[in-house]
Amino acid sequence: MDLPEEYDHDEEPEAAPGFRTYEVYQRERVGETTNLIKPRQLISNEYLEDPYPLLKILRENYPCYRDWLNNRFWITRYDDVTSVFTDDRNFETRPKSWQNLMKSGSMSLWQEVEVQREYENLVDRYIRDVVDEVLSTFSNKRMNLATEFCIQVPLRLFGKVIGIPEENMEQFMTLYWKSRLINGWNPSHKQSGISAMQEMETMVGEICAARLLKPQDDLITSIIQNTNLNRDVTAQDAILTLLDIDQDTFIGGLSNLWFNLLANPTEMEKVLDDRRMLKFAWLETLRFSPPVLSAERFAKYEIERFGRLIPQGGLLMCSAAAANRDPRQFNDPDKFIVGRKDLCQREPRGQYRADGLPSGIAFSLGKPSIYPAVPKERARSMYAIVRDSAVVASELLLHSHPDLKLQKGTNPKLTALNLRDIHTCWDLSIEI
């Protein structure tokens, strides 16, 4: 056999390294120690109450931080987070059926175009009625806006859209709220979440059976009627579909919006002078204080990224909270500025969001839309639907109570009640 001309008979092949690449890349090199932060701080009360100082340390010093204690990598810079978020070739998001311990045969039907269109129509139809209903319950001059408005509006709207009977609405809202605990770390909370999920499955199953006999104008009917499955839709299919319509950003974002406005009188003045600025206040809220702090992505294969070799199945914590305050991306990132100019630019890697979020990351509302802002043959994106609902709810609140303000002597703050829970204001005491 003839050897290629460039082959050097006298040259010995280079010796294989003495360590596997994975071992080499996981070592700390000189100048790469991580003594500015300890892994336990990322699961501490300090992180639950105010994650931003710790995330700043990661972003500016260890942009791909190997968290040995919790067996994960933290990704914190805007460009790095968006690269992992949009790279479906090498990374994946685990399905809700896996997260919520459901049967492997269950399947979400949220991607059905008709289901999305019906959800959009029902939300637009009911949002004003639901807000008026909640506002009609305001009986005191002092109240907790977070629990009596910001949680009530999204959950009541969701229940009405689904088709929950009015007599079961309170029970549904309680079960839905408890079911969120299923993803927590606390074993007792997790069991409570599993029990709530099972009760909610029974309730939704009964509604599915009733809609098979007598269809109604609600989302469950649409889920049953618009499917490509070669079998009947089960209660778990319906539950998974409903879980994909994530309410965390609507609930937490609405509370954070009003926390930010009430805590920043100058920015509140912009909204009072021109109600159209509420949309920009919502955009800035999701950048400045996203209620869903991070999202989990898993490596499909062993892949080298950010100077490390990430093993197959490796967990990457993509931090929206850190990325959305990246000074490489935003001017004065730690300031809440309604109408900021650098929130309206085209982003790399297709991150331009025609439906209202050109920059800034809101994980639970899905990826940037590839469709026009007002698509002709599709429903608006989840982000656009939630944005519009939050703006309408806030407009009606301001119209009803234009002089609302924080109660004197109160000091509201953002916090997460549990690890992996939404970071929001749970006690927003106001006077109306």
Contacts in CASP RR format, 6 or more apart in sequence:
PFRMAT RR
TARGET T0000
AUTHOR 0000-0000-0000
METHOD contacts of the structure
MODEL  1
MDLPEEYDHDEEPEAAPGFRTYEVYQRERVGETTNLIKPRQLISNEYLED
PYPLLKILRENYPCYRDWLNNRFWITRYDDVTSVFTDDRNFETRPKSWQN
LMKSGSMSLWQEVEVQREYENLVDRYIRDVVDEVLSTFSNKRMNLATEFC
IQVPLRLFGKVIGIPEENMEQFMTLYWKSRLINGWNPSHKQSGISAMQEM
ETMVGEICAARLLKPQDDLITSIIQNTNLNRDVTAQDAILTLLDIDQDTF
IGGLSNLWFNLLANPTEMEKVLDDRRMLKFAWLETLRFSPPVLSAERFAK
YEIERFGRLIPQGGLLMCSAAAANRDPRQFNDPDKFIVGRKDLCQREPRG
QYRADGLPSGIAFSLGKPSIYPAVPKERARSMYAIVRDSAVVASELLLHS
HPDLKLQKGTNPKLTALNLRDIHTCWDLSIEI
3 9 0 8 1.000
17 24 0 8 1.000
21 304 0 8 1.000
21 309 0 8 1.000
22 302 0 8 1.000
22 309 0 8 1.000
22 311 0 8 1.000
24 309 0 8 1.000
25 304 0 8 1.000
25 307 0 8 1.000
25 308 0 8 1.000
25 309 0 8 1.000
26 66 0 8 1.000
26 308 0 8 1.000
26 309 0 8 1.000
28 34 0 8 1.000
34 61 0 8 1.000
34 62 0 8 1.000
34 65 0 8 1.000
34 66 0 8 1.000
36 57 0 8 1.000
36 61 0 8 1.000
36 62 0 8 1.000
37 54 0 8 1.000
37 57 0 8 1.000
37 58 0 8 1.000
37 61 0 8 1.000
37 62 0 8 1.000
37 65 0 8 1.000
39 67 0 8 1.000
39 68 0 8 1.000
39 69 0 8 1.000
39 70 0 8 1.000
40 69 0 8 1.000
41 47 0 8 1.000
41 54 0 8 1.000
42 54 0 8 1.000
42 67 0 8 1.000
42 70 0 8 1.000
42 74 0 8 1.000
43 69 0 8 1.000
43 70 0 8 1.000
43 185 0 8 1.000
43 419 0 8 1.000
46 54 0 8 1.000
47 54 0 8 1.000
48 415 0 8 1.000
48 416 0 8 1.000
48 417 0 8 1.000
48 418 0 8 1.000
48 419 0 8 1.000
48 423 0 8 1.000
49 413 0 8 1.000
49 415 0 8 1.000
49 416 0 8 1.000
50 414 0 8 1.000
50 415 0 8 1.000
51 293 0 8 1.000
51 321 0 8 1.000
51 423 0 8 1.000
52 321 0 8 1.000
52 322 0 8 1.000
52 325 0 8 1.000
52 334 0 8 1.000
55 76 0 8 1.000
55 319 0 8 1.000
55 321 0 8 1.000
55 322 0 8 1.000
55 325 0 8 1.000
56 322 0 8 1.000
56 325 0 8 1.000
58 65 0 8 1.000
58 74 0 8 1.000
58 76 0 8 1.000
58 319 0 8 1.000
58 322 0 8 1.000
59 76 0 8 1.000
59 77 0 8 1.000
59 319 0 8 1.000
59 322 0 8 1.000
59 323 0 8 1.000
59 325 0 8 1.000
59 326 0 8 1.000
62 74 0 8 1.000
63 75 0 8 1.000
63 76 0 8 1.000
63 77 0 8 1.000
63 80 0 8 1.000
63 306 0 8 1.000
64 73 0 8 1.000
64 74 0 8 1.000
64 75 0 8 1.000
64 80 0 8 1.000
64 305 0 8 1.000
64 306 0 8 1.000
64 307 0 8 1.000
64 308 0 8 1.000
65 73 0 8 1.000
65 74 0 8 1.000
65 76 0 8 1.000
66 73 0 8 1.000
66 308 0 8 1.000
67 73 0 8 1.000
67 74 0 8 1.000
67 317 0 8 1.000
71 315 0 8 1.000
72 314 0 8 1.000
72 315 0 8 1.000
72 316 0 8 1.000
72 317 0 8 1.000
73 308 0 8 1.000
73 310 0 8 1.000
73 314 0 8 1.000
73 315 0 8 1.000
73 316 0 8 1.000
73 317 0 8 1.000
74 316 0 8 1.000
74 317 0 8 1.000
74 319 0 8 1.000
75 81 0 8 1.000
75 84 0 8 1.000
75 306 0 8 1.000
75 316 0 8 1.000
75 317 0 8 1.000
75 318 0 8 1.000
75 319 0 8 1.000
76 319 0 8 1.000
76 322 0 8 1.000
76 323 0 8 1.000
76 326 0 8 1.000
77 322 0 8 1.000
77 323 0 8 1.000
77 326 0 8 1.000
77 328 0 8 1.000
78 323 0 8 1.000
78 324 0 8 1.000
78 326 0 8 1.000
78 328 0 8 1.000
78 329 0 8 1.000
78 360 0 8 1.000
78 361 0 8 1.000
79 328 0 8 1.000
79 329 0 8 1.000
79 348 0 8 1.000
80 306 0 8 1.000
80 323 0 8 1.000
81 318 0 8 1.000
81 319 0 8 1.000
81 320 0 8 1.000
81 322 0 8 1.000
81 323 0 8 1.000
81 361 0 8 1.000
82 323 0 8 1.000
82 347 0 8 1.000
82 348 0 8 1.000
82 349 0 8 1.000
82 351 0 8 1.000
82 361 0 8 1.000
83 349 0 8 1.000
84 91 0 8 1.000
84 297 0 8 1.000
84 305 0 8 1.000
84 316 0 8 1.000
84 318 0 8 1.000
85 295 0 8 1.000
85 297 0 8 1.000
85 318 0 8 1.000
85 361 0 8 1.000
85 363 0 8 1.000
85 367 0 8 1.000
86 349 0 8 1.000
86 350 0 8 1.000
86 351 0 8 1.000
86 367 0 8 1.000
86 368 0 8 1.000
89 300 0 8 1.000
90 299 0 8 1.000
90 300 0 8 1.000
90 301 0 8 1.000
90 303 0 8 1.000
91 297 0 8 1.000
91 298 0 8 1.000
91 299 0 8 1.000
91 300 0 8 1.000
91 316 0 8 1.000
92 297 0 8 1.000
92 298 0 8 1.000
92 300 0 8 1.000
93 295 0 8 1.000
93 296 0 8 1.000
93 297 0 8 1.000
93 298 0 8 1.000
94 296 0 8 1.000
94 298 0 8 1.000
95 108 0 8 1.000
95 240 0 8 1.000
96 102 0 8 1.000
96 108 0 8 1.000
96 240 0 8 1.000
96 243 0 8 1.000
96 244 0 8 1.000
97 103 0 8 1.000
97 104 0 8 1.000
97 105 0 8 1.000
97 106 0 8 1.000
97 107 0 8 1.000
97 108 0 8 1.000
97 236 0 8 1.000
97 240 0 8 1.000
99 182 0 8 1.000
99 183 0 8 1.000
100 182 0 8 1.000
100 183 0 8 1.000
100 197 0 8 1.000
100 240 0 8 1.000
100 243 0 8 1.000
101 182 0 8 1.000
101 194 0 8 1.000
102 236 0 8 1.000
102 239 0 8 1.000
102 240 0 8 1.000
103 236 0 8 1.000
106 234 0 8 1.000
106 236 0 8 1.000
106 237 0 8 1.000
106 239 0 8 1.000
106 240 0 8 1.000
107 229 0 8 1.000
107 237 0 8 1.000
107 240 0 8 1.000
108 237 0 8 1.000
108 240 0 8 1.000
108 241 0 8 1.000
108 243 0 8 1.000
108 244 0 8 1.000
109 115 0 8 1.000
109 223 0 8 1.000
109 226 0 8 1.000
109 227 0 8 1.000
109 229 0 8 1.000
109 233 0 8 1.000
109 237 0 8 1.000
109 238 0 8 1.000
109 240 0 8 1.000
109 241 0 8 1.000
110 116 0 8 1.000
110 241 0 8 1.000
110 244 0 8 1.000
110 245 0 8 1.000
112 223 0 8 1.000
112 226 0 8 1.000
112 227 0 8 1.000
112 228 0 8 1.000
113 377 0 8 1.000
113 378 0 8 1.000
113 379 0 8 1.000
114 222 0 8 1.000
114 225 0 8 1.000
114 226 0 8 1.000
115 219 0 8 1.000
115 222 0 8 1.000
115 223 0 8 1.000
115 226 0 8 1.000
115 241 0 8 1.000
116 378 0 8 1.000
116 379 0 8 1.000
117 378 0 8 1.000
117 379 0 8 1.000
118 219 0 8 1.000
118 222 0 8 1.000
118 226 0 8 1.000
119 161 0 8 1.000
119 219 0 8 1.000
119 222 0 8 1.000
119 245 0 8 1.000
119 379 0 8 1.000
119 385 0 8 1.000
120 379 0 8 1.000
120 380 0 8 1.000
120 385 0 8 1.000
121 379 0 8 1.000
122 160 0 8 1.000
122 161 0 8 1.000
122 217 0 8 1.000
122 218 0 8 1.000
122 219 0 8 1.000
123 157 0 8 1.000
123 161 0 8 1.000
123 385 0 8 1.000
123 389 0 8 1.000
124 388 0 8 1.000
126 157 0 8 1.000
126 160 0 8 1.000
126 161 0 8 1.000
127 157 0 8 1.000
127 389 0 8 1.000
127 392 0 8 1.000
127 393 0 8 1.000
128 392 0 8 1.000
128 396 0 8 1.000
129 160 0 8 1.000
130 153 0 8 1.000
130 156 0 8 1.000
130 157 0 8 1.000
130 160 0 8 1.000
131 153 0 8 1.000
131 392 0 8 1.000
131 393 0 8 1.000
131 396 0 8 1.000
131 397 0 8 1.000
132 396 0 8 1.000
133 156 0 8 1.000
134 148 0 8 1.000
134 149 0 8 1.000
134 152 0 8 1.000
134 153 0 8 1.000
134 156 0 8 1.000
135 149 0 8 1.000
135 396 0 8 1.000
135 397 0 8 1.000
135 400 0 8 1.000
137 148 0 8 1.000
138 148 0 8 1.000
138 400 0 8 1.000
138 401 0 8 1.000
138 432 0 8 1.000
141 431 0 8 1.000
141 432 0 8 1.000
142 407 0 8 1.000
142 429 0 8 1.000
142 430 0 8 1.000
142 431 0 8 1.000
142 432 0 8 1.000
143 149 0 8 1.000
143 429 0 8 1.000
143 430 0 8 1.000
143 432 0 8 1.000
144 427 0 8 1.000
144 428 0 8 1.000
144 429 0 8 1.000
144 430 0 8 1.000
145 255 0 8 1.000
145 258 0 8 1.000
145 404 0 8 1.000
145 428 0 8 1.000
145 429 0 8 1.000
145 430 0 8 1.000
146 255 0 8 1.000
146 424 0 8 1.000
146 425 0 8 1.000
146 426 0 8 1.000
146 427 0 8 1.000
146 428 0 8 1.000
147 426 0 8 1.000
147 427 0 8 1.000
149 254 0 8 1.000
149 393 0 8 1.000
149 397 0 8 1.000
150 251 0 8 1.000
150 252 0 8 1.000
150 253 0 8 1.000
150 254 0 8 1.000
150 255 0 8 1.000
150 258 0 8 1.000
150 428 0 8 1.000
151 177 0 8 1.000
151 251 0 8 1.000
151 255 0 8 1.000
153 254 0 8 1.000
153 393 0 8 1.000
154 247 0 8 1.000
154 250 0 8 1.000
154 251 0 8 1.000
154 254 0 8 1.000
154 389 0 8 1.000
155 173 0 8 1.000
155 176 0 8 1.000
155 177 0 8 1.000
155 247 0 8 1.000
155 251 0 8 1.000
156 169 0 8 1.000
156 173 0 8 1.000
157 389 0 8 1.000
158 176 0 8 1.000
158 242 0 8 1.000
158 245 0 8 1.000
158 247 0 8 1.000
159 169 0 8 1.000
159 172 0 8 1.000
159 173 0 8 1.000
160 169 0 8 1.000
161 218 0 8 1.000
161 219 0 8 1.000
162 172 0 8 1.000
162 204 0 8 1.000
162 207 0 8 1.000
162 218 0 8 1.000
162 219 0 8 1.000
162 220 0 8 1.000
162 242 0 8 1.000
163 207 0 8 1.000
163 216 0 8 1.000
163 218 0 8 1.000
163 219 0 8 1.000
163 220 0 8 1.000
164 172 0 8 1.000
164 203 0 8 1.000
164 207 0 8 1.000
168 203 0 8 1.000
171 203 0 8 1.000
172 200 0 8 1.000
172 203 0 8 1.000
174 196 0 8 1.000
175 196 0 8 1.000
175 197 0 8 1.000
175 199 0 8 1.000
175 200 0 8 1.000
175 203 0 8 1.000
176 196 0 8 1.000
176 200 0 8 1.000
176 247 0 8 1.000
177 196 0 8 1.000
178 192 0 8 1.000
178 193 0 8 1.000
178 195 0 8 1.000
178 196 0 8 1.000
179 193 0 8 1.000
179 196 0 8 1.000
179 197 0 8 1.000
179 200 0 8 1.000
180 193 0 8 1.000
180 248 0 8 1.000
180 421 0 8 1.000
181 189 0 8 1.000
181 190 0 8 1.000
181 192 0 8 1.000
181 193 0 8 1.000
181 196 0 8 1.000
181 418 0 8 1.000
182 190 0 8 1.000
182 193 0 8 1.000
182 194 0 8 1.000
182 196 0 8 1.000
182 197 0 8 1.000
183 190 0 8 1.000
183 420 0 8 1.000
184 190 0 8 1.000
184 418 0 8 1.000
184 419 0 8 1.000
184 420 0 8 1.000
184 421 0 8 1.000
185 418 0 8 1.000
185 419 0 8 1.000
185 420 0 8 1.000
186 418 0 8 1.000
189 418 0 8 1.000
197 239 0 8 1.000
200 239 0 8 1.000
201 235 0 8 1.000
201 236 0 8 1.000
201 239 0 8 1.000
202 235 0 8 1.000
204 220 0 8 1.000
204 235 0 8 1.000
204 238 0 8 1.000
204 239 0 8 1.000
204 242 0 8 1.000
205 235 0 8 1.000
205 238 0 8 1.000
207 220 0 8 1.000
208 220 0 8 1.000
208 224 0 8 1.000
208 233 0 8 1.000
208 234 0 8 1.000
208 235 0 8 1.000
208 238 0 8 1.000
211 218 0 8 1.000
211 220 0 8 1.000
211 221 0 8 1.000
211 224 0 8 1.000
212 224 0 8 1.000
215 221 0 8 1.000
215 224 0 8 1.000
215 225 0 8 1.000
219 242 0 8 1.000
220 238 0 8 1.000
223 233 0 8 1.000
223 237 0 8 1.000
223 238 0 8 1.000
223 241 0 8 1.000
224 233 0 8 1.000
224 238 0 8 1.000
227 233 0 8 1.000
229 237 0 8 1.000
245 382 0 8 1.000
246 364 0 8 1.000
246 365 0 8 1.000
246 382 0 8 1.000
248 291 0 8 1.000
248 292 0 8 1.000
248 364 0 8 1.000
248 422 0 8 1.000
249 286 0 8 1.000
249 290 0 8 1.000
249 291 0 8 1.000
249 292 0 8 1.000
249 362 0 8 1.000
249 364 0 8 1.000
249 365 0 8 1.000
249 386 0 8 1.000
250 386 0 8 1.000
250 389 0 8 1.000
250 390 0 8 1.000
251 291 0 8 1.000
251 422 0 8 1.000
251 424 0 8 1.000
252 291 0 8 1.000
252 422 0 8 1.000
252 424 0 8 1.000
253 282 0 8 1.000
253 285 0 8 1.000
253 286 0 8 1.000
253 289 0 8 1.000
253 290 0 8 1.000
253 291 0 8 1.000
253 390 0 8 1.000
253 424 0 8 1.000
254 390 0 8 1.000
254 393 0 8 1.000
254 394 0 8 1.000
255 291 0 8 1.000
255 424 0 8 1.000
255 425 0 8 1.000
255 426 0 8 1.000
255 428 0 8 1.000
256 285 0 8 1.000
256 289 0 8 1.000
256 291 0 8 1.000
256 414 0 8 1.000
256 424 0 8 1.000
256 425 0 8 1.000
257 281 0 8 1.000
257 282 0 8 1.000
257 285 0 8 1.000
257 390 0 8 1.000
257 394 0 8 1.000
258 394 0 8 1.000
258 425 0 8 1.000
258 428 0 8 1.000
259 289 0 8 1.000
259 412 0 8 1.000
259 414 0 8 1.000
259 424 0 8 1.000
259 425 0 8 1.000
259 428 0 8 1.000
260 267 0 8 1.000
260 281 0 8 1.000
260 284 0 8 1.000
260 285 0 8 1.000
260 288 0 8 1.000
260 289 0 8 1.000
260 336 0 8 1.000
261 267 0 8 1.000
261 268 0 8 1.000
261 271 0 8 1.000
261 281 0 8 1.000
262 268 0 8 1.000
262 404 0 8 1.000
262 405 0 8 1.000
262 406 0 8 1.000
262 412 0 8 1.000
262 428 0 8 1.000
262 430 0 8 1.000
263 406 0 8 1.000
263 412 0 8 1.000
264 336 0 8 1.000
267 281 0 8 1.000
267 336 0 8 1.000
267 337 0 8 1.000
267 338 0 8 1.000
270 277 0 8 1.000
270 281 0 8 1.000
270 338 0 8 1.000
270 339 0 8 1.000
271 277 0 8 1.000
271 278 0 8 1.000
271 281 0 8 1.000
271 338 0 8 1.000
271 398 0 8 1.000
272 398 0 8 1.000
272 402 0 8 1.000
275 395 0 8 1.000
275 398 0 8 1.000
277 338 0 8 1.000
277 339 0 8 1.000
278 391 0 8 1.000
278 394 0 8 1.000
278 395 0 8 1.000
278 398 0 8 1.000
279 387 0 8 1.000
279 391 0 8 1.000
280 338 0 8 1.000
280 339 0 8 1.000
280 343 0 8 1.000
281 338 0 8 1.000
281 339 0 8 1.000
281 394 0 8 1.000
282 387 0 8 1.000
282 390 0 8 1.000
282 391 0 8 1.000
282 394 0 8 1.000
283 339 0 8 1.000
283 343 0 8 1.000
283 356 0 8 1.000
283 357 0 8 1.000
283 387 0 8 1.000
284 336 0 8 1.000
284 337 0 8 1.000
284 338 0 8 1.000
284 339 0 8 1.000
284 340 0 8 1.000
284 343 0 8 1.000
285 336 0 8 1.000
286 324 0 8 1.000
286 357 0 8 1.000
286 360 0 8 1.000
286 362 0 8 1.000
287 324 0 8 1.000
287 330 0 8 1.000
287 343 0 8 1.000
287 359 0 8 1.000
287 360 0 8 1.000
288 324 0 8 1.000
288 325 0 8 1.000
288 335 0 8 1.000
288 336 0 8 1.000
289 336 0 8 1.000
289 414 0 8 1.000
289 423 0 8 1.000
290 320 0 8 1.000
290 321 0 8 1.000
290 324 0 8 1.000
290 361 0 8 1.000
290 362 0 8 1.000
290 363 0 8 1.000
290 423 0 8 1.000
291 422 0 8 1.000
291 423 0 8 1.000
291 424 0 8 1.000
292 320 0 8 1.000
292 362 0 8 1.000
292 363 0 8 1.000
292 364 0 8 1.000
292 422 0 8 1.000
292 423 0 8 1.000
293 319 0 8 1.000
293 320 0 8 1.000
293 321 0 8 1.000
293 416 0 8 1.000
293 423 0 8 1.000
294 317 0 8 1.000
294 318 0 8 1.000
294 319 0 8 1.000
294 320 0 8 1.000
294 321 0 8 1.000
294 363 0 8 1.000
295 317 0 8 1.000
295 318 0 8 1.000
295 320 0 8 1.000
295 363 0 8 1.000
295 364 0 8 1.000
296 315 0 8 1.000
296 316 0 8 1.000
296 317 0 8 1.000
296 318 0 8 1.000
297 315 0 8 1.000
297 316 0 8 1.000
297 318 0 8 1.000
298 313 0 8 1.000
298 314 0 8 1.000
298 315 0 8 1.000
298 316 0 8 1.000
299 310 0 8 1.000
299 311 0 8 1.000
299 312 0 8 1.000
299 313 0 8 1.000
299 314 0 8 1.000
299 316 0 8 1.000
300 312 0 8 1.000
300 313 0 8 1.000
301 312 0 8 1.000
302 309 0 8 1.000
302 310 0 8 1.000
302 311 0 8 1.000
302 312 0 8 1.000
303 309 0 8 1.000
303 310 0 8 1.000
304 310 0 8 1.000
310 316 0 8 1.000
318 363 0 8 1.000
320 360 0 8 1.000
320 361 0 8 1.000
320 362 0 8 1.000
320 363 0 8 1.000
321 423 0 8 1.000
323 329 0 8 1.000
323 360 0 8 1.000
323 361 0 8 1.000
324 330 0 8 1.000
324 333 0 8 1.000
324 360 0 8 1.000
324 361 0 8 1.000
325 333 0 8 1.000
325 334 0 8 1.000
326 333 0 8 1.000
327 333 0 8 1.000
329 342 0 8 1.000
329 359 0 8 1.000
329 360 0 8 1.000
330 340 0 8 1.000
330 342 0 8 1.000
330 343 0 8 1.000
330 359 0 8 1.000
331 340 0 8 1.000
331 342 0 8 1.000
342 359 0 8 1.000
343 358 0 8 1.000
343 359 0 8 1.000
343 360 0 8 1.000
344 358 0 8 1.000
344 359 0 8 1.000
345 358 0 8 1.000
345 359 0 8 1.000
346 352 0 8 1.000
346 358 0 8 1.000
347 358 0 8 1.000
347 359 0 8 1.000
350 368 0 8 1.000
351 358 0 8 1.000
351 359 0 8 1.000
351 368 0 8 1.000
352 358 0 8 1.000
352 368 0 8 1.000
353 359 0 8 1.000
353 368 0 8 1.000
353 369 0 8 1.000
353 383 0 8 1.000
354 368 0 8 1.000
354 369 0 8 1.000
354 371 0 8 1.000
354 372 0 8 1.000
354 373 0 8 1.000
355 369 0 8 1.000
355 371 0 8 1.000
355 373 0 8 1.000
355 380 0 8 1.000
355 381 0 8 1.000
355 383 0 8 1.000
355 384 0 8 1.000
355 387 0 8 1.000
356 373 0 8 1.000
356 383 0 8 1.000
356 384 0 8 1.000
356 387 0 8 1.000
357 365 0 8 1.000
357 368 0 8 1.000
357 383 0 8 1.000
357 387 0 8 1.000
362 383 0 8 1.000
365 381 0 8 1.000
365 382 0 8 1.000
365 383 0 8 1.000
365 386 0 8 1.000
366 381 0 8 1.000
366 382 0 8 1.000
366 383 0 8 1.000
369 381 0 8 1.000
369 383 0 8 1.000
369 384 0 8 1.000
371 378 0 8 1.000
371 381 0 8 1.000
373 384 0 8 1.000
374 380 0 8 1.000
379 385 0 8 1.000
380 388 0 8 1.000
397 404 0 8 1.000
398 404 0 8 1.000
401 432 0 8 1.000
403 432 0 8 1.000
404 430 0 8 1.000
404 431 0 8 1.000
404 432 0 8 1.000
405 430 0 8 1.000
405 431 0 8 1.000
406 412 0 8 1.000
406 428 0 8 1.000
406 429 0 8 1.000
406 430 0 8 1.000
406 431 0 8 1.000
407 429 0 8 1.000
407 430 0 8 1.000
407 431 0 8 1.000
408 431 0 8 1.000
410 427 0 8 1.000
410 429 0 8 1.000
412 425 0 8 1.000
412 427 0 8 1.000
412 428 0 8 1.000
412 429 0 8 1.000
413 425 0 8 1.000
414 423 0 8 1.000
414 424 0 8 1.000
414 425 0 8 1.000
415 423 0 8 1.000
415 424 0 8 1.000
415 425 0 8 1.000
415 426 0 8 1.000
416 422 0 8 1.000
416 423 0 8 1.000
416 424 0 8 1.000
417 426 0 8 1.000
END
